[in-house]
Structures are given as C-alpha cells and as structure tokens.
C-alpha cells in the first residue's frame, strides 16, 4: 500500500463533483488500499477519493478500533436531528470550526465486493459520513460555516498557508 499526497484547500479537484464508480477493478481495489494507508498515515478517520486527486465517488473511513471500510457511490438516504461539533479536514490541516450536521444518517452504498449495503450511523460516524460525502460533491466543511467564520479561516490560510508540520500531523476527518 502506498501513501498518497493529500490535496489541500485551493486544489480545483476538491470543488468538483466526483463521478460514480461503474465497476470494481483491480485499480480501484489498489486505490482503496492506498486511501486507507493515506488516511492512517495522515492521522485521519475518513478520506474521500478527491482528497487524493481522484474524481470518483469512493470513500474510506475508520469505523472504530482500527477497522477501515470502503464505500463506493455512497448516498445519504435519510437523516435526522441536529448537532454541532468541531470538525477539521485533512485538506485544510490545522483549521477547525464548529459545524452543524445531522445527528444520525442512513447511508446506502456498495462495498468492496460490489454488494449493496445500507448502514445507519450516529455520533462521530454519522459526522464522518456527512463530511466525506460532501467531499464527493465538491463541498468542504468550511462551506457549512457562517460567512464570518468561513472568511476568518480563508484569511488565515491566505496569511499563513499550511506548514509542513501542520499538514503532516493534523487529526481531522
């Protein structure tokens, strides 16, 4: 498994809607393995394919206790409740803000074998699903913020950029 470079805020691929996965191939299998390695190397708990420069509807996440899982063409089909929690992102290292998300979600997707799956998630797992599926639609967590907070983060990025240490060691979704 290879660790892939994570694309940072400002990279145009992060703003594009990812294309559906048409079929599972050996190349996609390898990409999913590389995405898991990249997620763990970056100390993340979720990673979407656009974050490593691939415009496909793929994501990987850690479901807890070091258990990674891949989702192909994931979609949120139901949600409920509202909760505000702090989020960060591997593509915006060192940047954190409170984001309002659904408290629980139901996600439909295909697993690595191409079999359909349906999963209900709450808490942190629900937040990770929402965050990563947003990436597949070209949406970043800062887009969920009020204008003042979003502009403050953008000014900080413009002024300070992303240091090597911050980019390499941020704990984020």
Buried (B, 14 or more C-beta within 10 A) or exposed (E): EEBBEBBBBEBEBBBEEBEEBEEBEEEBEEBBBBBBBBBBBBEBBBBBBBBBEBBBBBBBBBBEEEEBBBBBBBEBEEBEEEBEEEBBBBBBBBBBBEBEBBBBBBBBBBBBEEEEBEBEBBEBBBBBBBBBBBBBBBBBBBEBBEEEBBEBBBEEBEEEEBEEEBBEEBEBB
